[in-house]
Amino acid sequence: MEKIQFILATPPNAFSPHSTYQATIAHMAYRLGQSGHLFRSAAPSATRGGLMVVDDLGFDGEGDAPTFCKEVLQECVARNFEGAILNFAQEKISLSHTIISHLATLFAQRALTLYVPESYADASEQTKLMVSTAISGGSLQQRLTDAVTQYGASRIVLDAERVSADFFLPAPSGMGAPLTFEALQALRDTHKPSIFFSNELCSHYFTYMDQASGAHFVMFDDLGSMQKKMQIASSLGIPAILFCYPEIVDWAATLLS
């Protein structure tokens, strides 16, 4: 089996990882901003190599796709990036779809790689798809198996999100309130619950009762559950795994060794 590629998304100036971790660094320093232009954070001028990460926080859906794509391509060339991760989290926007379609063609012509959320799989077949491990129901093994069957393993990047969420029961939406590391530990210290492991979700969980809000279900990852998710991906031939450095700061040395 080929060696898995690790991609580590990190904010500017978070650390100097190039001699420490065997990972492709993805620089979280860019944004699809208002009117469809590329905005940059205060990224170090020496930033070169790896990938650029572009989010869409605050994007208003306005602008011109070719103009934005030209700006992204120019940044990749100027900083010798291998490609870009479009971390588009808003509900699907028509212009975002057009941007992905257009940029995928431009990138393919220059042998650059474009990573997009799975929800934009239909925008272009020339993209890599980020498939998240953060599920609140069903089976992760089946979820990834279905993705491999639909898209092919070589097109998938495992988006290894560190789960830490509190669900009010019942939770018909399947959406929980995110917990910080400190908040999770506070719940465990307060309620001293029994901890269980779900083979289907591939995460740990516990329940507790709150006098004001009733029953709660808390799901969270530790190093062992994250490694289990990686093993599932490896067994299915998925060739790349994406981590967000702030989420795994305490595990990075082990996961990326």
N, C-alpha and C positions, 0 to 999 in steps of 0.2 A: 504494500500500500504506500502511495506517495505521502511525503511529509505534509502535515497540515500547515497552512499558512495562518499565522496569527496577525490580526490587524488590531492596533491599539489606538483608539480615539482618545485624544488628550487635549485639554485646553492649552493655550499658549503659556510658556514658561512654567508648566507644571513640574517638569523635571527634565533632566538630560539623559534620555533613555538609550541612545543609540549604541552605547557600549555595554548596556546592562541587559536588555531584553532582546530576544530574537523575534522581533515583530516589525511589521510595516507600520510606521507611525502615520496616523491620520490626524491632521491638524484642525482642531475645532475653532476656526478663526474666521469663518465666512458666513454670509447670510444673503438669501434672496430677499431683498428689501422692498420698500415701497417703490412703485412704478417700475418694478422688474429689473432693478440694477443690482450688481454684485457689491455688497458692503463687506469691509474688512475690519476686524478688530485690531488692536495694537499688537499684531504679530511681529516677532523679531524680524528685522530685515534680512537676517541670515538664514531664515527658515527655507530649507530646500529639501527636495526628495520626499518620498512617501506619498500621501494622498491629502487632498483638501476636503474638508467636511463643510457642507453648505446646509444650514437649516432654513426654515421658512417662517420663523417667528415674526409676526407682524406683517407678513406679505398681504397686500391688498388685492391681489388678483389682476392688477393692471400692469401694462408694459408690453414689450415686444420680445418675443422668444429669441429671434436671431441676435438681437443686441446683447441680451444677457448671456447667451451661449458663447458669443465672441469674447465677452469679458472673462468668462470662466476659462476658455481655451487659452487666452493670452496669459492668464495667471498660471496655468499649468506649465506653459512653455517657459515663462520667466523664472519659475521656481523649480523647474525640473520635476514636477509632480508626475506620478505614474497614472493618475486618474483622479476621480472625485467621488465622494459619497454624498448623494443628495438626500439628506435626512429630513424629508418633507413629512411633517406630522399633522398638518391641517387636513380637513376633509378634502377629498380630491377636487382640485381646481382645474378648470379647462386649460388655463395657460401653463400650469405646472406639467400637465400631461404633454402639451405641445413642446415645452422646453426639453423634457426627457427624450421625446422622440427625435427632436432636432439635434440635441447634444450627443445622443448615442451614435448618430451617423457621423458627426464631426470627430468624435473620439475614435471610432473604428478606423477612420481614415489615417489616424496618427498612432494607432496601436496603443491607445489609452483605454483604461477600464472605467466604466461607469457603474456605480452601485446605487440601487434604488430600493425603496420599500416594495414588498411583494404586491401591495395593492396597485402598483403601477406596472405590473408585469406585462400588460397588454400594450404599453406605450411603445415598446421596441423589444425585439428578440435579441438585440445586441447589448443587453444589460446583464449585470449580476444582481440577483434578488436577495435582499436581506429578509430572512425568515426568523421571526422572533421566537425565543423559547418561553416567553412570558404568557402562559396560558392559565386560565382559571377553571377549566373544565376539559373533559375528554382525556386523551392520551398523547403525550409528547411524542412517543415513538410512532404512533399512527399519524400524527400531524406531520412529522418530518418524512415519513414514508410516503404519504400522499403528495407532498411537495416534490420529492424526488421523482415519483412516478409522473407527475404533471409537467415538470420543467427540466428534469435531468439533474443529476447530482452536481455536475460540473458548473451549473449556472447558479447554485445556491451558496450563500454565505450565511452561516449560523449567527444570528444576532443574539449573543449570549447575555441577556439582560439579567441582572441580579434582582430577584424578586424579593420584595418586602412590603406587604400590603395587608390592610385590615379591612375585612368585609363584614358589613352588617348583615345579619341573617334574618329573613332570606335575602339573597342577593341576585335577583332575576337579571340584572344588567350584566353580571359577571365582572363588574368594576369595583375595585377596592380602593381605599384611601392609602396612598403611599406612606410608608413609614421610614423615617431616618433610622440610621443604625442605633442612635441613642434612644429613640422612641420605642423601637423593638425591644431593646434590652430593658427599658423601664417596664414594659408590659410583662416581660418574663419575670422580672424581679418582684413585681407587685402581685401577680396572680400565681406564680410558681406552677405553671401548667405542665401536664404530661406532653411530651413532644413526640409526634408521629412522623413517619415518612410515607409519602404517596408515590408508589412506583409509576402510577399513571401520569401525575403532574410532574414527577421528578423533582419534588420540593418537599421541605418539611412543613408541618402545620401544627397548630394547636387551637383550642377553643377557650373562650372565657365568657363570663357573664358580667355585664355592667348594670348597675341599678338604674341608671338613667336611660340607657339605650338598648338594653337587652343582650341578646346573644351575639357573639362575634366569632369569626373564623379568621385566623391569621396565617398567612402563607409566607414562607421565607426560605432563602437559600443559605447554605453554608458552603465551605470549600468542597466538601464531599459531594453535595448535590450538584454543584456546578461541574465537577469532574465527571459525574455520571452523565450529564447532558452532553458533554464533549465526547464521551465514549459512544453514545448513541449516534451522534453525528458522524463520528469516524467509521462506525460499523456500516453506515449507509453510503459511505464514499463521499461525503460532503467535504470539499477540499479546503475550506477557509472558515475561520471563526473570528467574529468581531467582538471586542470587548471595549467598554468605556472605562478609561483609567480611573476616574473618580469613584466608580462603583466597586472596583476590585483592587483598590490601593493596598489593602491588607493581604491580598492573595496573589498579587502580580508575580512575585518572585517564583512561586510554586507553579502557577498556571502557565507561565510563559517560559519555563525552564526547558 
